[in-house]
């Protein structure tokens, strides 16, 4: 699963947003993290905001988690695990359909 990581404008950062975001690939080695706008479309996004204003907005159609303080790390981890499990179920269902189509 690919997850885009984007940042707010940084007008009022209260913590080191980039340092926290850099922890993601090590914490979730099974996920592919794309930082910034490069890398094509991603269905999931992590919006790393520097304060409670949460001025970053998700891309149209993307499922997003807004992280606005280091205290939100555990909730972000739970969300990413749930997204990965859901993606795995969708992939498994797709494989089942392909196998069924091949059998027919």
C-alpha positions as CSV (number, residue, x, y, z in Angstrom):
1,X,0.0,0.0,0.0
2,X,1.3,3.4,-0.9
3,X,0.8,6.3,1.5
4,X,1.5,9.9,0.6
5,X,2.9,12.1,3.4
6,X,2.2,15.8,3.1
7,X,2.9,18.8,5.3
8,X,0.9,21.9,6.2
9,X,2.4,25.3,5.3
10,X,4.4,25.4,8.5
11,X,3.3,28.8,9.6
12,X,2.9,27.8,13.3
13,X,4.9,24.6,13.9
14,X,5.0,23.5,17.5
15,X,7.2,20.4,16.9
16,X,9.6,18.9,14.3
17,X,7.1,17.6,11.8
18,X,9.7,16.2,9.4
19,X,11.4,14.2,12.2
20,X,8.2,12.6,13.2
21,X,7.3,11.8,9.6
22,X,10.7,10.3,8.9
23,X,9.9,7.6,11.6
24,X,7.0,6.2,9.4
25,X,9.1,4.0,7.0
26,X,10.9,2.3,9.9
27,X,7.7,1.8,11.8
28,X,5.9,0.3,8.8
29,X,8.4,-1.4,6.5
30,X,5.6,-3.1,4.6
31,X,4.2,0.2,3.4
32,X,5.5,2.5,0.7
33,X,5.6,6.1,1.8
34,X,5.7,8.8,-0.8
35,X,6.8,12.3,0.5
36,X,5.4,15.3,-1.2
37,X,3.7,15.6,-4.6
38,X,5.9,13.1,-6.5
39,X,5.1,9.5,-7.0
40,X,1.7,9.4,-8.7
41,X,-1.6,8.8,-7.0
42,X,-2.0,7.3,-3.5
43,X,-5.3,6.3,-1.9
44,X,-4.1,7.1,1.6
45,X,-2.5,10.2,3.0
46,X,-0.9,11.3,6.2
47,X,-1.2,15.1,6.6
48,X,1.4,16.3,9.1
49,X,0.3,19.6,10.5
50,X,2.3,21.7,12.9
51,X,-0.5,22.8,15.2
52,X,-4.2,22.3,15.9
53,X,-5.4,24.5,13.0
54,X,-5.0,21.5,10.7
55,X,-4.8,23.7,7.6
56,X,-3.6,20.9,5.3
57,X,-6.4,19.3,3.3
58,X,-6.5,15.8,1.8
59,X,-6.5,15.2,-1.9
60,X,-9.9,14.5,-3.5
61,X,-10.8,10.9,-3.0
62,X,-8.0,10.0,-0.6
63,X,-8.5,8.6,2.9
64,X,-6.4,10.8,5.2
65,X,-5.2,11.0,8.8
66,X,-4.3,14.4,10.1
67,X,-1.4,14.4,12.6
68,X,-1.1,17.7,14.5
69,X,1.0,16.8,17.5
70,X,3.4,14.1,18.6
71,X,0.7,12.8,20.9
72,X,-1.2,11.6,17.9
73,X,1.5,9.1,16.9
74,X,-0.3,6.1,18.5
75,X,-3.6,7.0,16.8
76,X,-1.7,7.3,13.4
77,X,-0.1,3.9,13.9
78,X,-3.6,2.3,14.6
79,X,-5.0,4.0,11.5
80,X,-2.2,2.9,9.3
81,X,-2.5,-0.7,10.6
82,X,-6.3,-0.6,9.9
83,X,-5.7,0.8,6.4
84,X,-3.2,-1.9,5.7
85,X,-5.5,-4.6,6.8
86,X,-8.4,-3.2,4.8
87,X,-6.1,-3.0,1.7
88,X,-5.0,-6.6,2.3
89,X,-8.7,-7.7,2.4
90,X,-9.4,-5.8,-0.8
91,X,-6.4,-7.4,-2.5
92,X,-7.4,-10.8,-1.4
93,X,-11.0,-10.3,-2.7
94,X,-9.5,-9.2,-6.0
95,X,-7.3,-12.3,-6.2
96,X,-10.3,-14.5,-5.4
97,X,-12.3,-13.0,-8.3
98,X,-9.4,-13.5,-10.7
99,X,-9.1,-17.1,-9.6
100,X,-12.8,-17.6,-10.0
101,X,-12.7,-16.0,-13.5
102,X,-9.8,-18.3,-14.5
103,X,-11.7,-21.4,-13.3
104,X,-14.7,-20.5,-15.4
